[in-house]
Amino acid sequence: MPEVLAAVDLGSNSFHLVVARYSHGQLVVIDRLREMVCLAAGVGPDGRLDKQVAARALACLERFGQRLRDMHARSVRVVGTNALRISRRKQAFLERARDALGHPIEIISGMEEARLVYSGVAHTLPAEPGRRLVIDIGGGSTEIVIGEGYEPQLLESLKLGCVSMSLRFFPDGKLSARRVERARLAARVEIEPVQAAFLKRGWERVVGSSGTVRAIGECLQERDPQTTGVSAAGLEGLIEDMARAGNVRELGYKSLTDERRPVFPGGVVILGELFEALGIEQLRMAEGALRDGLLHDMIGRLTDEDPRERTVSSMLKRYHVDAEQAARVEATALEFLGQVATSWDLDDPQAELALKWAARLHEIGLDVAHSGYHRHGAYLLENADLPGFAREEQLLLARLVGAHRKKLSLAGVEDLIPPWDRRAIYLMLLLRVAVLLHRGRTTTALPPIELATRGRTLELRFPARWLKDNPLSVEDLQLEIENLRAQGLKLRVYSGNRAAAA
C-alpha cells in the first residue's frame, strides 16, 4: 500500500490536485493545488474543445505534472467530468493531457461522479444518524445524492452547471430580473423529473460540496454576519440582489473573486431552484468533495474494498450468472494471460482486471435472451451505471464480452484509448479460447496447455491424445481458426509435438 496518494479532478470549472498521506487508517492532506480553468466554457455547440481553452488546461496540467512527477502510477488517479464527457474529438487533447500529467485520464459518468462526491463528503463529516442530502454544483453538471453513513442510496447527475448556465443566460455578466427568471425556469425543467423520487426518499440534513456552494455561503455571510451555511431566505435575497444589479461586476461582495464572478449567477440560480423544488430550508458546508472521494476509492482499490468488485458481484447476482462456469472461464483466461502477458504487452494490472471481470460477466446477456447473448451482455455493460468504473473501463469490458463468441468483430475497438485499442484484441482472443474450452460446462479440469505468441499469432500446445479424446473441442478450435483468420489473427494448435490444426 503506497504511503502517499494523489487525486486529480479535472472539473468543468476548476482543476484540483490533492496529495495525501495514508497512515494508520487515516488520510492526511499534505498538498492541494487548484486552478480555475473553465473547461466547460471551451466546449462549443459542435462539442469541440476550443484551442485556447485547451491550451490553458494543458498549461495547468503541466504544473500539476511537476508535482506528480515522482509518484508511481498506482498512487495517482485522474478523472475528467462533464466537460470531457460531452466534448467530441477529444482524443488528441487527452493524449497531450496524459503526457503533461504523466498519468492517464479516466472520464467518469455523471452517476459515478455523484458517487465519488458523496464518498468525499461522507468521509469528511462526523458520523451522524439518519439520511443526508448532498448537493454539488459543478461547471457543467450538478450532482445530488441521498445517502446514509458512507452508502449512497439515490444518486442523480443533472445537466446543470454554473459555467454552462452563466454562459447561456448571463453572457458578459449581464443581469436582470427577466434573465434570472428565464434561468430559473430552465433549471426547474431539469430538476422536475427527479423531484418526486428525492422527496419520497427524504432526509434529515442537507450538505453542500465544492466551490460554487461555498462561494454562495460566503456572500450570504457578508449580507448577514450571523448567517451560518445557506438558508432559503438568504438565497432568495441573493437572487433579488442579482436581479437588480444589472451586471455581475456590480455585485458588491468582497468574498466574490474575479475568477468566480463570471460563473456565479448560474450557480446561484441552480441552488435556488434546488431549494425551491426540494423544500430545503438550510444547508451546511462540507470540506469533502469529489477528489476526496477519489482518494478513499483508491484506498479501497489497493486493499480489499474495491467498489468495482462489489459492482461485478452485484451484476452476477442480478443477471443470474452461473458462478461456477464463470469461475472456470476466469481461471483459465488468467492462466493464459500469465503465459503471454510479456510478449503481448499485457503486463498491466488493468489488463488482468479487465480479463477477470469480462470472464465473470461474459454470460450476463443470457438473462435477456440466448440468441445473440454476447451482444446483449455488451449492451448492458456499455450502458448500465457501474459504480466504481470509469467510462473507458466500461467500454473495454463491453467490447470484450461482445466479442467472446461467434464471428469475431472488432467494431468499436477503435473507440478505446491507446494502448487499449490494441491490447483489447489480444484480451478478446484469450477470453474466446477460454470460453471455447469450457463449452461443456464440466467440472473436469483442463489439462496443462502451453501458450506461445508470435506477433498476432497464438499457439496452443495440448498434451498428447487430449485432442483425440475431445473431438468436439477440435471442431470448435478449427472453427475458431477460421473466425480469427478473417480478422488478421492466427491460431495454431498442437498436440504434443505435432500440429493438430493451423
N, C-alpha and C positions, 0 to 999 in steps of 0.2 A: 504494500500500500504506500503510494508516494506521500511524502510529508507535506509538500506544497502543491496546491491545486490552483488552476486559473479558469475562469469562465468569461467568455466574451459574448455580449449580447449586441447584435447588430440591429438595433431597433429602427423603426421608420422615422423616428425623430432624433434620438441620440444613440451613440455607440458607447457601450460601457465595458470596462475591463475590471474584474475583481480578482485579486490574488489572495488566497487564504492558506493558513497553516492548519493541518488537521492533526490534532494531538489529544490523546486520551478521550476520544469520542466527541471532541468539540472542534468547531471551526472558528478560527480567529483571523479576521481580516487583517492583512498586513499591507495591502496597497489597493487603491482604487483610482481608475482613470475614467474620465467622462468627457466626451466631446459632442456637441450638438451638430449633427451633420445634415439633418432634414432630408434624408434619403427619399422619403415619400414625395417631396416636392419635385424630385427629378424624374419621377415616373410619368411619362407623357400619356395622352389619350390612347396612343397605339401600344402602350405597355413598354416602350423602350426607355432605357435609362439615359438621362441627359449626360453628355460627356463632361460638362463642367462639374456637375454634382458627383459623378463617378470619380473624377479626379480628386475632389475634396474628400470623398470617402476613402480612397486609396492612400492619400496622404496621412489621414488619421490612422489607418491600419499599419502603415509603415512605422508610425510611432508606437503603436501597440506591439508590433512585431519585435521592436527592440527590447521591450520588457519581457517578451516571451521567448527570446532567442535561445536561452539555455534550458528551456523546460522540455521534458520528454513528452512525446505525443500522448501517452496515456494520462498525463496530468492536465491536459487542456481540452476544453470543449468550446467550440464556436458555433453559435446558431444565428440564423437570419430569420426575420419575422415578416410581417405583411408586405412591406415594400418589395422584398425579394421574392415573396410568394407570387405576387401579381405581375412582376416585370417579365418581359419576354426577351428572348435572345440575350440572356444574361451570362451565358457560358464563359465568354471571354472575360467579363468582369470578375466572375467567381474564380477563374484561374489566376488572374492577376492579384486578386484579394488573398488567395491562398499563398501565393508567393510572398506577398507583403507580410502576412502574419506568420508564415512558416507552418501553418496548420490548416487542414481542410475545413470548409464551412458546411454545416448541416442546415437545410431550410426546413423549418418545422411548421406543422399545420396550426391553424388557429386554436383547435382544441388542445393540442399539445402545448401551445403557448399558455393557454388558460391553466392547464395542469401544473406547469412549472411555476407560473405566477403564484398559484395557491400554495404550492410547496414552499416557495421562498418566504411568503408571508407567514405561513403556519409555523415554520421553523424559527422565526424571529419574534414571535409573540409568546407571552406567558401562557401556560396551559390553562384553558378555561372550559367549563362545561357548556354544552349547547352548540348550536349551529352559528356559523358566521357567514356573512355575505362579503365577498372580496371584489372590489372594483379596481381595474387597472386601465387607464385611458392612455393608449399609445399614439404614435403618429399616424398610423394607418388603420388600426383596429382597436376595439375596446373589449376586454375580457371580463366577464362577470361569472363568479363561481360561488356556489353554496357548498360548504364543507363542514366537517366536524373533526376536531383534532387534526391529524395530518392527512385525512382522507377526503378528497373532493367527492361530492355526491351529485352535483348538477353543474355542468360546465357549458359556457356559450362564448363564442367569439363573434362580435358584431362588426359589420363593415362600417365602422365609425371611428375616425381618428382625428386628433386635434389638428394635424397638418392638413389632411385632406378636407376636413370641414372648413378650416380657416381659408384655404385657397379657393374653395367653391363659393362660400357665402360672404367672406370678408376680404376680398382681394385688395392688396395695398393697404390693409389695415382699416378699410372704411367700415364704419359702424353706424347703424341706425335702428330704430325700432322695427322697421319693416324687414331689414336684413336678419335681425335677431329672430323675429317670428318665423321667417321662412326657414331658417336653420333649425329652429326648434321643431318645426313640422317634419322636416326631413329626418331628424333624429328619432322622432316619435314613430315614424313609419318603420324604421329599422328595429326599434325596441319592441313594438307591439306584438310580433309573432311569438316572442319568448316570455312576455309579461305574465301570462296566466300560470305557466309552469313554475316560475320563480315564486310568485305569490302563494301558490298552492303549497310549495315545499316549506317556505317560511324560514325565519332566522331570528336569533336573539340580538345580534350586534352586527354593525357594518364597518368594514375596514377598507381604507383606500391605499393604493400602492403606486409608487413611481412619481416622476417629476411633475406631471400635469396636476394631479390632485394636491400634491404638496404645495405647488405654486398658488393654487386657489386658496388653500388654507392660510398661507402667509398673507395674502391680500385681505382675507377676511379678518385676520388678526389686526391688520392696520386699521380697518374700518372700526373694529371694536376690540381693544386690547384685552378685554375679559374673555374673548372667544377662545375656545379650545376645539380643534378639529374643524369640521364643516357642518353647519346647520342649514336646514331648509330655508329658514327666514334669511339668514345671511347670504345664502346663494342667490335667492331671488333679488336681494338688494344689489348684489354684484351685477346681475343681469340687467337690472334697471340702470345702473351706472354706465354699462356698456351701451345701452340703447340711446342714452343722452350724449355720449362722449363725442360722437362724430368721427373719431379716428382713434385707433388703439394707442397712438402717441399721446393722446390727451388723458389717458387713464393715469392718474397721479399716484400710483402705488410704487413706493421706493423699492420694495422687495421684488418687483417685476423686472427681471433683467432684460437687456436689449435683445438677447438671443431668444428668450422665451416669449417676448411680447408679440411677435407676428403670429404665433400659433395659439396664443392664449384664448382668444374668443371662441374658437372651435371647441376647446376643452371645456370651457365654462358651460357652453350650450349643452354638450353631451352629458355632463354631470347633472346639470339642471333637469334635463328630461328623464334621466335615470331616477333622480329623487322623486319627480312627479309621478312617473309610471309605477314605481315600486313602493311608493308611500314612505320614503325614507325621511326621517326627521334629523338624524345625527350620524356623522361619520367620523371616525378617528383614523389617524395615520399609522401606517406600519412601516418599519425600516426595510423589511424584506421586499424583494422583487424577483423578476424572472432570473436574473443572474445568480441570486442566492439559491433559487430552486435548482438551477443547473449544478451548482456546487454539491448540493445534497444528493442530486441524482447521480453525480459522478461517484460519490462515496458508495451509493447502492450498487453501481455497476462494478466497482472494484472490490466489493465484498460479496455477500450472498443475497442482496436485496435489489437486484436489477429489475426495474419495473417492466422491462421488455420480457423477462422470463415469466412474470405474472400474466402479462398480456397473452403470450403464446399459450400458457396453460389454460387461461380462460377460453381462448378460441378452440382449443382441443375439446373442452367440455361442451361449449356452446354448439359446435358442429358435429358432435358425437363421433369423433375420430377414433378409429381402432388404435388405442395407445400402444398395444404390443407390436402391431405391424409398423407403426411409426417409429418405435424404438429400434426395431430390427434394421429398417432402412437407414435411420440416423447412424447407428453404429457402423454399418458397412460404408456409408458415404464418408464418414470421418476417418475411418481406417484407410480408405482410398486416398483421401486428401493428404494424410500424413506421408504417403509414399511419393506424391508428386508435387507437394507444396513448393519445394525449392525450384524445381525445373520449370514450373508453370507460374512462377512469381505470385504464389498464393500464401507466402509466409507472412500473413497479416491476420491478427486476431479477428478482424471483421470478416474475413473470408470464412473462417471456421464457424463463427456465429451465424452468418447468413446461410451456410450449407446445413448447419444443425437445425435451425428454425424452419428452413424450407423442407427438410426431410420430415420434421414433425407435422408440418401443416400441409403436406402435399395432397392429402385426401380430403381437405375440408369441403371441396366442391361436391363431394358425393352426397352431402346433406341437401344439396339443391336438386341435382339430377345426375344419374350415372352417365348419360350421354354427354360427352364433352366436359366431364367434371374438372379437368385440369384448367379449362378456360373459366369455369365458374369460380374455382379457387383463386385464380389470378385476379379476377374482378373483385372478389371480396377483399383480398389483401391490398389491392391498389386503392380501394375507395372507402374502406372502413376506417373508423377512428381507432388507432392503435396506440394507446398510452405508452410513452417512453420511446417510440420510434420516430426518427426523423423521416422527412419525405423521401429522401434518397434510399434509406433503408427499406421503406415500404415498397418502393418501386423495384428494388433489387429482389426482394422476396417474391413479389408478384411475377416478375419475369422468370425466376427460377421455377416456381410452381407451375406457371403456364406452359413451360417447355419440358416438363418432366416425362411426357409420354406422347405417343403418336408421332406424326411427322414433326421434325424439329423446325420451329420457326424462331428466327432471330429478330422478329419485328419488335420494336420498342427498345432493343438493347442500346441503340444509338442515343436514346434519351438519358442514359446513365452517365454520371460524371466520370471522366477518366480517373483512374485506370479501370474502373468497374465495367465500362463498356466492353473491355477486352477480357477481364477476369471472369465476368459473368458467363461467358461462353464455356469456359473450362469447368466452372462450377455446375453448369447445366449438364455437361457430359458426365461428370461424376455422379450426380443425382440420378440421371437417367439409367445408368448402368446399375446403380444400387437398387433402384426400384425394379428394374427388369429381373435381377437375380433373386428378388424376393416375391416374384409374382405368385408363387404357390402358397404364400402366407403360412408356410410350415414353420414349426419350431425347430426343425433340424438345422443345425449350424452350417454355414457355408464352409467350404474347405479354404485353406490358405491360398490367396490369389495374389500374385506378384504383378505390380504395375510398373510400366516404364513409359516415358514420353520422348517424342522427337518432334519438336515444333508443334504442329496441330494434329499429331498422331498420338493415339493412346494404345498401348499394347497391354493385353491381359494374358497372363500365363497361369493356366489351371493345372492342378495335379493330374498326372496320367490317369486315364479312364474316367475321370469325373464327368467330362462332357459326353463320353459314350454312354454313361449311365443316366444322363439327363438330356435326352434328345429335344425336349421342349425348350430348354434353355438355349440349345444350339440353334434351333429355329428362330428364337427371339433375337439372339445375337446376330444372326445372319441378316434379319430384317433391319436391325439397328445399324449395321454396317452400311446398308443402302440408304437409310434415313440420313445418316451423318454425311455420307459422301455428297449428297445434294447440297450441303452447306459448306463444302470445302474442308470437312473434318474426316479423319481416318481412324477406324478402329480395327486393330489386328488382334486375333485371338489364337492362342497357342495351347496345345495340350501336351504337358511335359516339355519335350524339346522339339515338338513338331507343330507346324502351323495347322490349326484346325479350321480357321476361316480368315479371310483377309479382304 
